[in-house]
Amino acid sequence: MNDSIPPDPEHVSPETDPVTPETEVSSIHDEPAQPEVAAEEAQPESAASGVVARMRAQIERSVLGQQEVISQVLAALLAGGHVLLEGKPGLGKTQLVLAMAKTFAGDFSRIQFTPDLMPSDVTGFRLFDMKSQTFQLRQGPVFTNLLLADEINRAPAKTQSALLEVMQERQVTIDGETMPLGAPFMTLATQNPIEHEGTYPLPEAQLDRFLMKVLLDYPDGTSETEIVTRSASEIPGASPVDSVEVVATPEEVVAAQAETAAVQVVPEVVDYAVAIVQATREAKSIALGAGTRGAISLVRIGKAIAILHGRNFVTPDDIKAASLPVLRHRVQVAPEVSIGGQTVDEILRGLVESVPAPRH
């Protein structure tokens, strides 16, 4: 098999934190450069690849100009993880989650986080029924397939912890009774990057429970024109996801997650993921580097990217493409660097490019 991955850039010590305009980290949506494969070695489309391709096609009928975001969220779904979405209001976060839920006939719930939200408003509670003289369970919105936790940083830490505990354990305990959540279960939490007044920032330990942090930006001009044209022609009260069709079942999504977990990863690629995470701990520009969970998450998303591109093996380019959404919320930039204007993404791009990728 011929090696078609470009040669590694000259190695630079993490302490130098190189960041140049030419530095590029490939995106999840774009197919990374791959070794040439003979025709007889070409892989047939897997069941998981087929499921996610059908879902993507339907989501893109409703959500325009966010192809990379859709790819990242679908990768997180395949990997069985949760996503922290950050972006300004009105960029289609709710519409994205609604559309994705509809593609596999999944249940959808939304929680609007506010300062007075209680943990029981998230998980549920037992209410005494006078007629039956018994306590009746009132399930909270976490009993669903896709949960949109809107403006999660507006609720106090106790309420945030209630949700994050459910995300981690995938079960709910109410009055001593433990109830498992259905499958698949995925939380997409949003936060506004601008507003800080009246917010409760998520602690680092809780941020680490999100598999990815996905950034939403304004769509390109062509997409925005199409959005305006389409929205201006809609009948008032019509759902923005009416055009989305059901193309999978929850069971097929769960099977796709199992297939993703079984994707092959050679030791050299695992070593590459670990080396990237270790570089975040050694860089002077980063005050707090990523933990071991960061390396695990890189490999998990790397597997999902392979499925998105119809492969059953992970390449170094898959790990590189996963690096920004997987690591940007797991590291803290040193104060003096932050004051200088460098962003966490700029620093991570330089670090990733400084780590030699394995050849294959």
BELMO-V740317 format. One record per residue. N is the residue number from 0. RES is the residue in one small letter. PSI is psi in whole degrees, 0 to 359 (none if undefined). Layout:
# BELMO-V740317
<<N & RES & PSI> <N & RES & PSI>>
This chain:
# BELMO-V740317
<<0 & m & 125> <1 & n & 142> <2 & d & 114> <3 & s & 6> <4 & i & 133> <5 & p & 151> <6 & p & 150> <7 & d & 144> <8 & p & 159> <9 & e & 129> <10 & h & 133> <11 & v & 135> <12 & s & 138> <13 & p & 333> <14 & e & 335> <15 & t & 341> <16 & d & 63> <17 & p & 132> <18 & v & 114> <19 & t & 158> <20 & p & 336> <21 & e & 346> <22 & t & 127> <23 & e & 136> <24 & v & 122> <25 & s & 155> <26 & s & 164> <27 & i & 324> <28 & h & 325> <29 & d & 138> <30 & e & 121> <31 & p & 159> <32 & a & 131> <33 & q & 155> <34 & p & 148> <35 & e & 138> <36 & v & 130> <37 & a & 155> <38 & a & 320> <39 & e & 345> <40 & e & 354> <41 & a & 139> <42 & q & 136> <43 & p & 156> <44 & e & 130> <45 & s & 165> <46 & a & 318> <47 & a & 317> <48 & s & 320> <49 & g & 317> <50 & v & 311> <51 & v & 330> <52 & a & 320> <53 & r & 319> <54 & m & 316> <55 & r & 315> <56 & a & 321> <57 & q & 318> <58 & i & 320> <59 & e & 346> <60 & r & 335> <61 & s & 325> <62 & v & 113> <63 & l & 146> <64 & g & 16> <65 & q & 44> <66 & q & 317> <67 & e & 320> <68 & v & 317> <69 & i & 317> <70 & s & 316> <71 & q & 318> <72 & v & 320> <73 & l & 323> <74 & a & 318> <75 & a & 322> <76 & l & 314> <77 & l & 323> <78 & a & 355> <79 & g & 28> <80 & g & 181> <81 & h & 157> <82 & v & 137> <83 & l & 115> <84 & l & 127> <85 & e & 126> <86 & g & 164> <87 & k & 158> <88 & p & 149> <89 & g & 14> <90 & l & 6> <91 & g & 22> <92 & k & 311> <93 & t & 318> <94 & q & 322> <95 & l & 313> <96 & v & 318> <97 & l & 315> <98 & a & 317> <99 & m & 319> <100 & a & 320> <101 & k & 330> <102 & t & 332> <103 & f & 25> <104 & a & 35> <105 & g & 158> <106 & d & 146> <107 & f & 135> <108 & s & 154> <109 & r & 135> <110 & i & 123> <111 & q & 106> <112 & f & 132> <113 & t & 164> <114 & p & 336> <115 & d & 8> <116 & l & 133> <117 & m & 156> <118 & p & 323> <119 & s & 336> <120 & d & 341> <121 & v & 310> <122 & t & 328> <123 & g & 178> <124 & f & 171> <125 & r & 134> <126 & l & 132> <127 & f & 125> <128 & d & 115> <129 & m & 326> <130 & k & 313> <131 & s & 350> <132 & q & 35> <133 & t & 163> <134 & f & 126> <135 & q & 138> <136 & l & 130> <137 & r & 101> <138 & q & 140> <139 & g & 175> <140 & p & 349> <141 & v & 346> <142 & f & 80> <143 & t & 182> <144 & n & 313> <145 & l & 125> <146 & l & 125> <147 & l & 111> <148 & a & 93> <149 & d & 127> <150 & e & 57> <151 & i & 333> <152 & n & 9> <153 & r & 353> <154 & a & 151> <155 & p & 165> <156 & a & 323> <157 & k & 319> <158 & t & 320> <159 & q & 316> <160 & s & 324> <161 & a & 317> <162 & l & 314> <163 & l & 330> <164 & e & 319> <165 & v & 318> <166 & m & 319> <167 & q & 314> <168 & e & 342> <169 & r & 37> <170 & q & 160> <171 & v & 135> <172 & t & 120> <173 & i & 119> <174 & d & 43> <175 & g & 352> <176 & e & 125> <177 & t & 128> <178 & m & 124> <179 & p & 150> <180 & l & 159> <181 & g & 169> <182 & a & 141> <183 & p & 158> <184 & f & 127> <185 & m & 134> <186 & t & 131> <187 & l & 109> <188 & a & 140> <189 & t & 152> <190 & q & 148> <191 & n & 126> <192 & p & 349> <193 & i & 310> <194 & e & 130> <195 & h & 336> <196 & e & 130> <197 & g & 23> <198 & t & 159> <199 & y & 94> <200 & p & 142> <201 & l & 132> <202 & p & 158> <203 & e & 320> <204 & a & 327> <205 & q & 325> <206 & l & 325> <207 & d & 342> <208 & r & 346> <209 & f & 129> <210 & l & 323> <211 & m & 152> <212 & k & 116> <213 & v & 130> <214 & l & 128> <215 & l & 136> <216 & d & 173> <217 & y & 145> <218 & p & 163> <219 & d & 168> <220 & g & 316> <221 & t & 314> <222 & s & 320> <223 & e & 322> <224 & t & 317> <225 & e & 321> <226 & i & 314> <227 & v & 315> <228 & t & 315> <229 & r & 315> <230 & s & 323> <231 & a & 343> <232 & s & 355> <233 & e & 147> <234 & i & 132> <235 & p & 133> <236 & g & 351> <237 & a & 145> <238 & s & 137> <239 & p & 349> <240 & v & 18> <241 & d & 329> <242 & s & 350> <243 & v & 131> <244 & e & 154> <245 & v & 121> <246 & v & 3> <247 & a & 175> <248 & t & 160> <249 & p & 324> <250 & e & 322> <251 & e & 324> <252 & v & 317> <253 & v & 319> <254 & a & 322> <255 & a & 324> <256 & q & 320> <257 & a & 320> <258 & e & 322> <259 & t & 317> <260 & a & 334> <261 & a & 1> <262 & v & 142> <263 & q & 138> <264 & v & 118> <265 & v & 154> <266 & p & 325> <267 & e & 325> <268 & v & 323> <269 & v & 316> <270 & d & 322> <271 & y & 316> <272 & a & 317> <273 & v & 320> <274 & a & 322> <275 & i & 316> <276 & v & 318> <277 & q & 327> <278 & a & 328> <279 & t & 336> <280 & r & 338> <281 & e & 343> <282 & a & 134> <283 & k & 337> <284 & s & 353> <285 & i & 122> <286 & a & 326> <287 & l & 117> <288 & g & 176> <289 & a & 151> <290 & g & 186> <291 & t & 327> <292 & r & 332> <293 & g & 317> <294 & a & 319> <295 & i & 317> <296 & s & 323> <297 & l & 316> <298 & v & 319> <299 & r & 315> <300 & i & 327> <301 & g & 319> <302 & k & 318> <303 & a & 321> <304 & i & 321> <305 & a & 316> <306 & i & 317> <307 & l & 329> <308 & h & 15> <309 & g & 27> <310 & r & 158> <311 & n & 24> <312 & f & 152> <313 & v & 137> <314 & t & 163> <315 & p & 326> <316 & d & 329> <317 & d & 317> <318 & i & 318> <319 & k & 318> <320 & a & 332> <321 & a & 346> <322 & s & 314> <323 & l & 306> <324 & p & 334> <325 & v & 327> <326 & l & 341> <327 & r & 333> <328 & h & 2> <329 & r & 359> <330 & v & 155> <331 & q & 125> <332 & v & 139> <333 & a & 140> <334 & p & 318> <335 & e & 330> <336 & v & 319> <337 & s & 319> <338 & i & 326> <339 & g & 350> <340 & g & 353> <341 & q & 138> <342 & t & 163> <343 & v & 324> <344 & d & 320> <345 & e & 317> <346 & i & 316> <347 & l & 321> <348 & r & 315> <349 & g & 319> <350 & l & 316> <351 & v & 318> <352 & e & 338> <353 & s & 347> <354 & v & 120> <355 & p & 130> <356 & a & 144> <357 & p & 147> <358 & r & 145> <359 & h & none>>
